[in-house]
Amino acid sequence: MLTSRVIEQLEVTLQHVMRKMVHYNKMMDNSFSGSQVSALETILAKQPLKVSELAEELSLSSSAVTLLCDKLIENGYVRRERIQDDRRVVCMLITEQGKEVLEALQCKERDLVAQWLSGIDVHELRGLNETLMKIRDNARKYKN
């Protein structure tokens, strides 16, 4: 059983890390929100993707995802396309420009994460990753 002192220390550490991650977007590119980057990554991986499917993947409302996609479309990173079998259904596809900007952002992200993880050996990183995956799985089980 975890002691309250260990939990308190972990909470403080996680708060500091989370604050850094919130500001991480500003370090990457001020013209993109974290949600926009996540949307681009998800669309690229699973396209064509309906807005409702994208909303589910991002855990956002359909209206929020529609606004997010409108901005990405306006900037030329994503396009809407109707499905031939059912013209009522609209899917999102990433454009070449979207792929290029995403690749550049991911490169910056890898560099930043490498800086954050410097001085931590590979065994510690593996353990951290396993722990974070358990936390993620617990969070999925106990959605409130």
C-alpha positions as CSV (number, residue, x, y, z in Angstrom):
1,M,0.0,0.0,0.0
2,L,1.3,3.4,-0.9
3,T,2.0,5.8,2.0
4,S,0.4,9.2,2.0
5,R,3.9,10.8,2.0
6,V,4.9,8.9,-1.2
7,I,1.6,9.9,-2.8
8,E,2.1,13.6,-1.8
9,Q,5.6,13.6,-3.3
10,L,4.4,12.0,-6.5
11,E,1.6,14.6,-6.8
12,V,4.0,17.5,-6.4
13,T,6.4,16.0,-9.0
14,L,3.6,15.3,-11.4
15,Q,2.2,18.8,-11.0
16,H,5.6,20.2,-12.0
17,V,5.9,17.9,-15.0
18,M,2.4,18.7,-16.1
19,R,3.0,22.4,-15.9
20,K,6.1,22.0,-18.1
21,M,4.0,19.9,-20.5
22,V,1.4,22.6,-20.7
23,H,4.1,25.1,-21.7
24,Y,5.6,22.5,-24.0
25,N,3.3,23.6,-26.8
26,K,4.8,27.1,-26.7
27,M,8.3,25.7,-27.0
28,M,7.2,23.7,-30.1
29,D,5.3,26.2,-32.2
30,N,2.9,28.9,-31.0
31,S,0.7,28.5,-34.1
32,F,-0.4,24.9,-33.1
33,S,-2.3,23.7,-30.1
34,G,-1.7,20.3,-28.6
35,S,-5.1,19.2,-29.8
36,Q,-4.3,20.3,-33.4
37,V,-1.1,18.2,-33.3
38,S,-2.9,15.2,-31.9
39,A,-5.6,15.6,-34.5
40,L,-3.0,15.6,-37.3
41,E,-1.3,12.6,-35.8
42,T,-4.6,10.7,-35.5
43,I,-5.8,11.6,-39.0
44,L,-2.5,10.6,-40.5
45,A,-2.5,7.2,-38.7
46,K,-6.2,6.3,-39.3
47,Q,-7.4,8.3,-42.4
48,P,-9.9,8.6,-43.7
49,L,-11.5,9.4,-40.4
50,K,-15.0,10.7,-39.7
51,V,-15.3,13.8,-37.4
52,S,-17.2,11.6,-34.9
53,E,-14.4,9.0,-34.9
54,L,-11.7,11.7,-34.5
55,A,-13.7,13.2,-31.6
56,E,-13.8,9.8,-29.9
57,E,-10.0,9.3,-30.5
58,L,-9.2,12.7,-29.0
59,S,-11.8,12.5,-26.2
60,L,-13.4,15.8,-27.4
61,S,-16.9,16.7,-28.4
62,S,-17.8,16.6,-32.1
63,S,-18.4,20.4,-32.1
64,A,-14.9,21.0,-30.6
65,V,-13.3,18.7,-33.2
66,T,-15.3,20.4,-36.0
67,L,-13.9,23.8,-34.9
68,L,-10.4,22.3,-34.6
69,C,-10.7,20.8,-38.1
70,D,-12.0,24.0,-39.6
71,K,-8.8,25.7,-38.4
72,L,-6.6,22.9,-39.8
73,I,-8.5,23.1,-43.1
74,E,-8.2,26.9,-43.2
75,N,-4.4,26.5,-42.9
76,G,-4.2,23.8,-45.6
77,Y,-3.2,20.9,-43.3
78,V,-6.4,18.8,-43.6
79,R,-9.1,18.5,-46.1
80,R,-12.7,17.2,-46.0
81,E,-13.8,14.4,-48.4
82,R,-17.2,12.8,-48.9
83,I,-17.3,9.0,-49.0
84,Q,-18.4,7.7,-52.4
85,D,-20.8,5.0,-50.9
86,D,-22.6,7.5,-48.7
87,R,-22.3,11.2,-49.7
88,R,-23.7,12.3,-46.3
89,V,-20.5,11.0,-44.6
90,V,-17.6,13.4,-44.5
91,C,-14.1,12.2,-43.6
92,M,-10.9,14.1,-42.8
93,L,-7.7,13.5,-44.7
94,I,-4.3,15.1,-44.1
95,T,-2.7,17.0,-46.9
96,E,0.9,16.9,-48.0
97,Q,1.4,20.3,-46.3
98,G,-0.1,18.8,-43.1
99,K,2.3,15.8,-43.3
100,E,5.3,18.2,-43.7
101,V,4.4,20.4,-40.8
102,L,3.6,17.4,-38.6
103,E,7.0,15.8,-39.4
104,A,8.7,19.1,-38.5
105,L,6.8,19.3,-35.2
106,Q,7.5,15.7,-34.4
107,C,11.2,16.3,-35.0
108,K,11.2,19.3,-32.6
109,E,9.3,17.2,-30.1
110,R,11.9,14.4,-30.2
111,D,14.7,16.8,-29.6
112,L,12.8,18.4,-26.7
113,V,11.9,15.1,-25.1
114,A,15.5,13.9,-25.5
115,Q,16.6,17.0,-23.5
116,W,14.1,16.2,-20.8
117,L,15.2,12.6,-20.6
118,S,19.0,13.3,-20.6
119,G,20.8,11.7,-17.7
120,I,18.3,8.9,-17.3
121,D,19.6,5.5,-18.2
122,V,17.7,3.1,-20.5
123,H,16.6,0.8,-17.7
124,E,15.1,3.7,-15.7
125,L,13.3,4.8,-18.9
126,R,11.9,1.4,-19.5
127,G,10.7,1.2,-15.9
128,L,9.1,4.7,-16.2
129,N,7.4,3.7,-19.4
130,E,6.0,0.6,-17.8
131,T,4.7,2.6,-14.8
132,L,3.2,5.2,-17.0
133,M,1.4,2.6,-19.1
134,K,-0.1,1.1,-15.9
135,I,-1.3,4.6,-14.8
136,R,-2.8,5.1,-18.3
137,D,-4.6,1.7,-18.1
138,N,-5.9,2.5,-14.6
139,A,-7.1,5.9,-15.8
140,R,-9.0,4.3,-18.6
141,K,-10.6,1.8,-16.2
142,Y,-11.7,4.5,-13.7
143,K,-13.0,7.3,-15.9
144,N,-14.9,9.7,-13.7
